[in-house]
Amino acid sequence: MLATRGAQRPVVCYARYARAGVQFSRMDEISRAILTVSGVLFGFFFAAFWWILNRELTFKEEERHFKPATGVLMVSMALLATFGIVVPLHRAAQANPAVLTSYHGILLALITVYGYMLIELGHYGIYQPPKYTTRSEKFLCIVTVVVVIGLAAKWWLSVALFPHRTSAL
């Protein structure tokens, strides 16, 4: 299945796919940019998760608690993974069957990483109701959730009601 071109690295031959009438196109520039940015942001979010966990571990177990900001971070990671990584890779896998195995592997890895984070929070007893929250923390958490839900509803309704439109900003 592999062929080489001179001293270059091996390239995969897609003759069997070509015989089946599958057309291959390179991932467009926008999709590549989305995947790159999303991957970097996911790494930053994962680092933020570890910072939060490390901070909570400095407290005694009975003083640890799940802060609203941690929930917001976890939701933002799930949204980023879904719409910034999984959806673009799924589209690429639909257009190019050779990408399907990588898509499945990356999807499983994202689910595993997210599960690992949840398991770690549980292991260290972080799933306790907040011991305290400030007024500004409550307010900003509520504002964040309302804005995210509002924008998601607006975009979903614009696509559901006006499917011919391409821009729903």
C-alpha positions as CSV (number, residue, x, y, z in Angstrom):
1,M,0.0,0.0,0.0
2,L,3.0,2.3,0.4
3,A,5.1,3.6,-2.4
4,T,8.2,5.7,-2.4
5,R,9.3,8.5,-4.6
6,G,13.1,8.6,-4.7
7,A,14.6,9.7,-1.4
8,Q,11.3,11.3,-0.2
9,R,9.3,9.8,2.6
10,P,6.7,7.1,1.7
11,V,3.3,8.2,0.4
12,V,0.1,6.2,0.6
13,C,-1.3,4.9,-2.7
14,Y,-5.0,5.4,-3.0
15,A,-5.5,3.3,-6.1
16,R,-8.3,1.2,-4.6
17,Y,-10.2,4.3,-3.6
18,A,-9.7,5.8,-7.0
19,R,-11.1,2.7,-8.7
20,A,-14.2,3.0,-6.5
21,G,-14.7,6.5,-7.8
22,V,-13.7,8.4,-4.6
23,Q,-12.4,11.8,-5.3
24,F,-9.7,13.2,-3.0
25,S,-9.3,16.8,-2.2
26,R,-6.9,18.4,0.2
27,M,-8.4,19.9,3.3
28,D,-9.1,23.5,2.6
29,E,-7.2,26.3,4.2
30,I,-10.0,27.3,6.5
31,S,-10.5,23.8,7.9
32,R,-6.8,23.4,8.5
33,A,-6.7,26.8,10.3
34,I,-9.7,25.8,12.4
35,L,-8.1,22.5,13.4
36,T,-4.8,24.2,14.2
37,V,-6.3,27.0,16.4
38,S,-8.7,24.5,18.1
39,G,-5.8,22.1,18.9
40,V,-3.7,24.9,20.4
41,L,-6.7,26.2,22.4
42,F,-7.6,22.7,23.6
43,G,-4.0,22.4,24.9
44,F,-4.3,25.7,26.7
45,F,-7.6,24.7,28.2
46,F,-6.1,21.4,29.4
47,A,-3.3,23.3,31.0
48,A,-5.9,25.6,32.7
49,F,-7.6,22.4,34.0
50,W,-4.4,21.2,35.5
51,W,-3.8,24.6,37.1
52,I,-7.3,24.4,38.7
53,L,-6.8,20.9,39.9
54,N,-3.3,21.7,41.3
55,R,-4.8,24.7,43.1
56,E,-7.6,22.6,44.6
57,L,-5.1,20.0,45.8
58,T,-3.3,22.6,48.0
59,F,-6.4,22.6,50.2
60,K,-7.4,19.9,52.7
61,E,-9.9,17.4,51.2
62,E,-12.8,18.7,53.2
63,E,-12.1,22.2,51.9
64,R,-12.0,21.3,48.2
65,H,-15.0,22.1,46.0
66,F,-16.2,22.4,42.4
67,K,-16.2,26.0,41.4
68,P,-18.6,27.3,38.7
69,A,-15.6,28.5,36.7
70,T,-14.4,24.9,36.5
71,G,-17.8,23.9,35.0
72,V,-17.5,26.7,32.5
73,L,-14.0,25.5,31.5
74,M,-15.2,21.9,31.1
75,V,-18.2,23.0,28.9
76,S,-15.9,25.3,26.8
77,M,-13.5,22.3,26.2
78,A,-16.4,20.1,25.2
79,L,-17.7,22.8,22.7
80,L,-14.2,23.4,21.3
81,A,-13.5,19.7,20.9
82,T,-16.8,19.1,19.2
83,F,-17.1,22.1,16.9
84,G,-13.4,22.9,16.4
85,I,-11.9,19.4,16.1
86,V,-14.5,16.6,15.7
87,V,-16.8,18.3,13.2
88,P,-14.0,19.4,10.8
89,L,-12.4,16.0,11.0
90,H,-15.7,14.3,10.4
91,R,-16.2,16.4,7.3
92,A,-12.7,15.6,6.1
93,A,-13.3,11.9,6.7
94,Q,-16.5,12.0,4.7
95,A,-14.7,13.6,1.8
96,N,-11.6,11.4,2.1
97,P,-12.0,7.8,3.4
98,A,-8.3,7.6,4.1
99,V,-8.8,10.0,7.0
100,L,-11.5,7.9,8.7
101,T,-9.2,5.9,10.9
102,S,-7.5,9.0,12.1
103,Y,-10.8,10.6,12.8
104,H,-12.0,7.7,14.9
105,G,-8.7,7.7,16.8
106,I,-8.8,11.4,17.5
107,L,-12.5,11.2,18.6
108,L,-11.7,8.3,21.0
109,A,-8.7,10.2,22.3
110,L,-10.7,13.3,23.0
111,I,-13.4,11.3,24.8
112,T,-10.7,9.6,26.8
113,V,-8.9,12.8,27.8
114,Y,-12.2,14.4,28.8
115,G,-13.2,11.3,30.8
116,Y,-9.7,11.3,32.4
117,M,-10.3,14.9,33.6
118,L,-13.6,14.0,35.1
119,I,-12.1,10.9,36.8
120,E,-9.3,13.0,38.3
121,L,-11.8,15.6,39.7
122,G,-13.7,12.7,41.3
123,H,-10.6,11.0,42.6
124,Y,-9.5,14.0,44.5
125,G,-13.0,14.8,45.9
126,I,-13.6,18.0,43.9
127,Y,-17.3,17.2,43.2
128,Q,-18.5,18.9,46.3
129,P,-20.9,21.8,46.3
130,P,-19.1,25.2,46.3
131,K,-18.1,26.2,49.9
132,Y,-18.4,29.8,48.9
133,T,-19.0,31.9,45.8
134,T,-18.7,35.6,45.4
135,R,-21.5,37.7,44.0
136,S,-19.3,38.7,41.0
137,E,-18.5,35.0,40.4
138,K,-22.2,34.0,40.4
139,F,-23.1,37.0,38.2
140,L,-20.3,36.4,35.6
141,C,-21.1,32.6,35.5
142,I,-24.8,33.3,34.8
143,V,-23.9,35.9,32.2
144,T,-21.6,33.5,30.5
145,V,-24.1,30.7,30.4
146,V,-26.9,33.0,29.2
147,V,-24.8,34.4,26.4
148,V,-23.6,31.0,25.2
149,I,-27.2,29.6,25.3
150,G,-28.6,32.7,23.6
151,L,-26.0,32.6,20.8
152,A,-26.5,28.9,20.3
153,A,-30.2,29.3,20.1
154,K,-29.9,32.2,17.7
155,W,-27.6,30.3,15.4
156,W,-29.7,27.1,15.6
157,L,-32.9,29.0,14.9
158,S,-31.4,30.9,12.0
159,V,-30.2,27.6,10.4
160,A,-33.5,25.9,11.1
161,L,-35.7,28.7,9.9
162,F,-33.5,30.0,7.0
163,P,-31.4,27.1,5.7
164,H,-30.5,29.0,2.5
165,R,-28.5,31.6,4.4
166,T,-24.8,31.0,4.8
167,S,-24.1,33.6,7.5
168,A,-25.8,33.6,10.8
169,L,-23.6,36.0,12.9
